[in-house]
Amino acid sequence: MISSPRSISVSASIPTVDSPDTPPVEAEAVPNPPIGNGRTGRWRPMCLYHTHGKCTRLNDAFHVARFNHDIASDLCVDGFVESRLVPQNLDYLLVLDLEGKVEILEFPVVMIDARTMSFAGSFHRFVRPVRMSEKRINEYVKGKYGRMGVDGVWHDTAITFKEMLREFEVWMTEHALWKKEIGGPLQRAAFVTCGNWDVKTKIPQQCRDSDMKLPPYFMEWINLKDMFLNFYNVKEDQAKGMMPMMRQLQIPLEGSHHLGIDDAKNIARLLQRMLADGALLQVTARKNSRIAGGVEFLFERRIG
């Protein structure tokens, strides 16, 4: 039996984006419950140009009032919860939720401090395919992001996978998560994914498509489905995806499902709740070329 939700206030935005060259799409703001620092307010859609470090309208009071430029405000928690956290073997948890089935289109990371369950940073890039024609890219992006109204910002900001990884490595170095000159795994940090696909399958596939070696920091990860399944001792169908897990914990979906940055924030909210409930986050899978399939799964009871 999963316990009733603890007093944790978290929120996220919807993916409404205004281009510098076009009027903003109307988006209704709705009230937030009180958040961790006691502030009450209204959530706003996230500016996706800002998540890429490319917002040119920070001096525009109307734009700043309408769009969120602070992911931390979407992942606030009540301070008293910290006293109930169990000691973790990791300092930081990097929630990663890729988008793109043919090639990666979006690479969002939300970093949570495992010691306080608070937001600690984020990295978000749209990624341009390298093995498609321009026509196919346009069709692919329109089909994926057109219904969300963010295909324009994708075209304005997307970079290749190689370029994205170079920027990501700079970001990790700035946060003392990894040192290029040392190489190897992350330093007291781990990727957290909703399933094994992101790190087990898609990133190695994208590295091959991009004619590059798999970076050493993608050798192990935490599958939150496995953690959820074992920690709460639920049936497998209750842990088979982000939506069933959120329903089990009575956490409402915020933003657009399958917009990577929104999904990463929703998974981070799941992670925060599990930390608050006393879960000890552990690596669930790692690359191992000496065994069949090349991946060692560390939990006997697991999803997929």
DARAPE-V28767 format. One line per field, one symbol per residue. psi: psi as a letter, one per 20 degrees, with the letter a starting at -180 (. if undefined). Layout:
psi=???
//
This chain:
psi=pprqprnpoqrrrqlpppqhiqqqpppppqqqrprhjipqapqqqpoihhhjkjpjkijohgghhhppknhhiikqqphihhijqqpqiqhqpnppnqqohgqphpnpppppoihijqpirqpppqppqikqrhghgggggghgighikjhghghhiprrgggghghhhgghghjkhqphhhbarqolrqqpqmrigghgggghghgghjlqqpqiikirroohggggghgilrqhiijirgghhhghjloqppbppjoghghhhghhhgggggghijqopqpiqqpoiirpijpopipgorp.
//
